[in-house]
């Protein structure tokens, strides 16, 4: 499902999520909460994984995880989570507020992958596609959660690629986790994945809304009317055309490895000889 255009005007009185950034996003980073305050030592936990921003040509891709005691999964489900793609922006913001209001019950983390790191990964000589990047990010977040002392017994993941092979891969890497489920549309089937989806999507929206351009002198000259960020969105394509330097290409908000950018650079850019 494609996302609607993001309102990039900061709303007055609306608190930003702690997972956002006030700096230019040149390098990927991880934000993680403290462990749930009511979590007992070695208490078994359930964890969900989902992403936001896989398809857009603009901005970061964000992976989110959310976890809680396995014995409390029904209590988490009663909080009313749903797949973030089916919710309006204010509904997502409200649900993140719900998550943040329960530090006794819920822990969460996000990995924010910068457009530059995404493009550099996909354009390096060794073959490394977006699926591999997504798998490695998920594995990193699970490892970091285990390293923090969380006793994970069940993990649910919204699939990237064939679910069977992805699930088998995670089972080989994490033999201590009793149950791993990788499924299509897991964000609409499992509340713990829906909660992770909220963390990822609200973080991505906030980073885009408060984007800091690393390039000097362009902040006042570059429009923030990005559209949805998807290559199929005419508003996004129009933004790309208007904000392309014929020699230097695009500002760091753009994933220059995407086909849309390559085509525009080839047709409208100036050839450079080194």
Secondary structure, DSSP 8 states (H G I E B T S, - for coil): --------S--TT----TT--SS---S-EEEE----TT--TT-EEEEEEEEE-SS-SBS-EEEEEEEEEGGGHHHHHTT----GGGS-HHHHHHHHHHHHT-TTTEEEEEEEE-HHHHHHHHHSSS---HHHHHHHHHHHHHHHHHHTT-EEEEEEEE-SS-HHHHHHHHHHH-TT-SEEEEETTHHHH-HHHHHHHHHHHHHHHHHHHT----STT-TTTS----TTS-TT-HHHHHHHHHT-BTTTB--TTB-TTSHHHHHHHHHHS-----
